[in-house]
């Protein structure tokens, strides 16, 4: 979690962006599945309810506008953070005995000192239409400031880097436990449970995505989930795991085989890992996203695999496993120290099936630090198993 000093610095930066855009108050939308911006400013990752982080631009004063369940959560977990229950976030038809609430317009007027003249919004892409209209009833003059928080989140500092490092220690434990436990006859769900249990035991506070563990033709999907299918000889698995620690994510992904697989699949594994390594050596400060994207596509083409890639090979990681900025040909941007990037090379071949190689890197002043201490060993095991058909 961010320290109170780090939160205060974020509030001040956002307030300055609001003043530059001549807004009186900024409202940051969050819900259980779109919590990153709200967590970045409050350390609060709620469940069930939606809410708004309100920030008065003149004073950088912050208050959470929430429902009754979230208000109770805030009081327990961040007691020094003000929260107010507002009617906007009462569940329709629910009874709330012993609960008092206010109107959002009244709370915002109190924070600003008058009825808000112009409102800034962060998180507009997830904002429900009904809530947007309710905010327009408070002030019809609304400006989108989502980019100001997105750009700030792109560079990790202080506790963000510490939490990310811990998340990678946790994901290492999960992947190692899964590879050690893998044997014919296990079900996909049982193997997923081994990894999830190891990550929880190592400190995971949740997961950025549901464990990806699929085999055979079902690996040819981006978001495959484990089933009760038993892993038999000749199976090829796609594994992807992503724990969360104090909000921050790590992710590792590998393909792995059970028993003998065809020479074509063994070559597929080797070729895709070679492409991954060609991207890895390109990461560093001052490198341009379009160059890395273009080079990765050229490497895939060298093996005739470029037409089987659905999304680019690199994206940022932080409060979400995949968050802006993304590496592509356009827009073209410069890698900077403090960025955490995942090489996420996913190839979906109609005959050879799906493969994902994924690991994380912290861009430093001099290069790119590999955050996983286990990924390279996992790669050796994957290649060894494929070559000798063990397991």
MARFIBA-614482 format. One line per 5 residues: number of its first residue (from 1); for each residue y, x, z of C-alpha. Coordinates in steps of 0.25 Angstrom, whole numbers. Layout:
NUM) Y/X/Z; ...
! end
This chain:
1) 0/0/0; 14/4/-2; 22/9/10; 34/0/14; 43/12/9
6) 36/11/-5; 38/-4/-5; 52/-3/-1; 55/6/-13; 48/-3/-23
11) 57/-15/-18; 69/-6/-20; 65/-2/-34; 62/-17/-38; 75/-22/-31
16) 83/-12/-40; 76/-17/-52; 79/-31/-48; 94/-27/-46; 94/-20/-60
21) 90/-33/-66; 100/-41/-58; 89/-50/-50; 91/-55/-36; 76/-55/-32
26) 63/-50/-38; 50/-58/-37; 37/-50/-38; 25/-60/-41; 11/-57/-36
31) -2/-64/-34; -16/-60/-31; -18/-54/-45; -4/-50/-48; -1/-43/-35
36) 3/-29/-40; 18/-30/-41; 18/-38/-28; 9/-28/-21; 18/-16/-26
41) 30/-22/-18; 23/-28/-6; 9/-22/-3; 4/-36/-3; -8/-40/-12
46) -10/-55/-9; -21/-65/-11; -21/-79/-16; -6/-81/-17; 5/-78/-26
51) 19/-72/-22; 32/-65/-25; 38/-52/-19; 53/-56/-18; 62/-44/-19
56) 77/-46/-17; 84/-35/-26; 97/-33/-18; 89/-29/-5; 75/-26/-10
61) 70/-36/1; 56/-41/-2; 49/-53/2; 36/-59/-2; 36/-74/-7
66) 22/-79/-5; 12/-90/0; 7/-91/14; -5/-83/12; 2/-71/7
71) 13/-72/17; 2/-71/28; -4/-59/20; 9/-52/19; 12/-54/34
76) -2/-47/37; -1/-36/28; 14/-33/26; 20/-39/38; 34/-32/35
81) 35/-39/21; 42/-52/21; 35/-64/15; 39/-78/13; 30/-90/10
86) 36/-98/-2; 32/-111/-8; 30/-105/-22; 17/-99/-17; 11/-110/-9
91) -2/-115/-16; 0/-128/-22; -7/-139/-13; -11/-130/-2; -7/-133/12
96) 0/-122/21; 1/-127/35; 10/-118/44; 16/-112/32; 31/-112/29
101) 36/-108/16; 50/-106/8; 55/-108/-6; 55/-95/-14; 70/-98/-18
106) 74/-98/-4; 67/-85/0; 73/-78/-12; 87/-83/-9; 86/-78/5
111) 82/-64/0; 92/-63/-11; 104/-70/-3; 105/-81/-14; 97/-89/-24
116) 91/-78/-33; 99/-77/-46; 89/-69/-54; 75/-66/-50; 66/-54/-55
121) 51/-56/-57; 40/-46/-56; 26/-50/-60; 30/-59/-71; 17/-58/-79
126) 9/-65/-68; 20/-75/-63; 15/-89/-64; 24/-98/-72; 26/-108/-61
131) 31/-97/-51; 40/-92/-62; 46/-105/-64; 48/-107/-49; 56/-93/-49
136) 64/-98/-60; 68/-110/-52; 73/-100/-41; 81/-92/-52; 79/-94/-67
141) 84/-80/-70; 71/-71/-69; 69/-57/-74; 56/-50/-75; 55/-37/-67
146) 40/-34/-68; 42/-21/-75; 50/-15/-63; 38/-16/-54; 28/-12/-65
151) 35/0/-68; 36/4/-53; 21/2/-51; 18/11/-63; 21/24/-54
156) 13/25/-41; 19/32/-29; 16/35/-15; 6/24/-9; 2/19/-23
161) -4/33/-27; -11/34/-13; -17/20/-15; -21/23/-29; -28/36/-25
166) -36/28/-14; -40/17/-24; -46/28/-33; -54/33/-21; -59/19/-19
171) -63/17/-34; -70/30/-34; -79/26/-22; -82/13/-30; -86/19/-43
176) -94/30/-36; -102/20/-28; -105/12/-41; -109/23/-49; -118/28/-37
181) -124/15/-35; -127/11/-50; -141/9/-53; -150/0/-62; -152/-14/-57
186) -139/-15/-50; -130/-27/-54; -116/-25/-58; -111/-33/-46; -119/-24/-37
191) -113/-11/-43; -99/-17/-43; -101/-21/-28; -105/-6/-25; -91/-1/-31
196) -83/-12/-24; -90/-10/-11; -87/5/-12; -73/3/-15; -70/-7/-4
201) -77/3/6; -67/14/0; -55/5/3; -53/-4/-9; -44/-16/-5
206) -48/-24/-18; -50/-22/-32; -40/-21/-44; -51/-28/-53; -65/-34/-51
211) -75/-23/-53; -79/-20/-67; -94/-18/-69; -101/-23/-81; -113/-18/-89
216) -118/-18/-103; -111/-27/-113; -103/-33/-102; -95/-20/-100; -88/-24/-112
221) -77/-31/-105; -65/-26/-98; -67/-34/-85; -82/-35/-83; -87/-39/-70
226) -100/-36/-63; -111/-46/-64; -126/-47/-58; -131/-39/-70; -141/-28/-66
231) -138/-14/-72; -150/-10/-80; -153/3/-88; -144/4/-100; -132/-3/-93
236) -118/2/-95; -108/-2/-85; -93/-3/-85; -87/-1/-71; -73/-3/-66
241) -68/-3/-52; -54/-4/-46; -51/-5/-31; -38/-7/-25; -32/0/-13
246) -19/-4/-7; -16/-12/-20; -18/0/-29; -30/1/-39; -40/11/-44
251) -50/9/-55; -62/17/-61; -71/13/-72; -83/19/-78; -95/15/-87
256) -109/19/-82; -123/17/-87; -136/13/-81; -148/20/-87; -149/24/-102
261) -138/20/-111; -137/22/-126; -131/35/-132; -120/27/-138; -116/21/-124
266) -116/35/-118; -107/40/-129; -98/28/-127; -97/32/-112; -94/47/-115
271) -84/44/-126; -76/34/-118; -75/43/-106; -70/54/-116; -59/45/-120
276) -55/42/-105; -54/57/-103; -45/59/-115; -36/49/-108; -37/55/-95
281) -31/69/-100; -19/62/-105; -14/56/-92; -2/63/-86; 13/62/-84
286) 22/61/-96; 10/56/-105; 14/44/-113; 5/31/-113; 5/29/-128
291) -1/43/-130; -12/41/-120; -15/27/-126; -15/33/-140; -24/45/-136
296) -34/36/-129; -35/27/-141; -37/39/-150; -48/44/-141; -55/31/-141
301) -54/31/-156; -61/44/-157; -74/38/-151; -72/25/-159; -69/17/-147
306) -54/13/-148; -57/-1/-153; -65/-4/-140; -53/-2/-131; -46/-15/-125
311) -35/-8/-117; -29/5/-116; -35/17/-108; -25/18/-97; -17/9/-88
316) -10/10/-75; -16/7/-61; -10/3/-48; -9/-10/-41; -17/-15/-53
321) -28/-8/-60; -21/-9/-73; -6/-10/-72; 6/-6/-80; 9/3/-87
326) -3/3/-97; -5/14/-107; -4/10/-121; 4/13/-134; 15/4/-130
331) 23/5/-121; 23/20/-121; 26/26/-107; 25/39/-99; 14/42/-88
336) 21/46/-75; 17/52/-62; 13/41/-52; 6/32/-63; -9/29/-60
341) -16/26/-73; -30/22/-76; -38/27/-88; -45/14/-91; -53/16/-104
346) -61/4/-107; -69/3/-120; -77/-10/-124; -87/-7/-135; -95/-18/-141
351) -108/-10/-141; -106/0/-131; -99/-9/-121; -88/-7/-111; -83/6/-104
356) -72/8/-95; -68/22/-89; -56/21/-79; -50/30/-69; -36/32/-63
361) -25/43/-64; -12/46/-57; -2/52/-66; 4/64/-58; 16/74/-62
366) 6/83/-68; -6/75/-74; -15/63/-70; -23/63/-57; -37/57/-58
371) -37/47/-46; -52/45/-46; -61/55/-40; -74/49/-45; -71/45/-59
376) -75/58/-66; -88/59/-58; -91/45/-62; -89/49/-77; -99/60/-75
381) -109/50/-69; -106/40/-80; -108/51/-91; -121/56/-84; -127/43/-83
386) -125/39/-97; -130/52/-102; -143/52/-94; -145/37/-93; -147/38/-78
391) -147/26/-68
! end
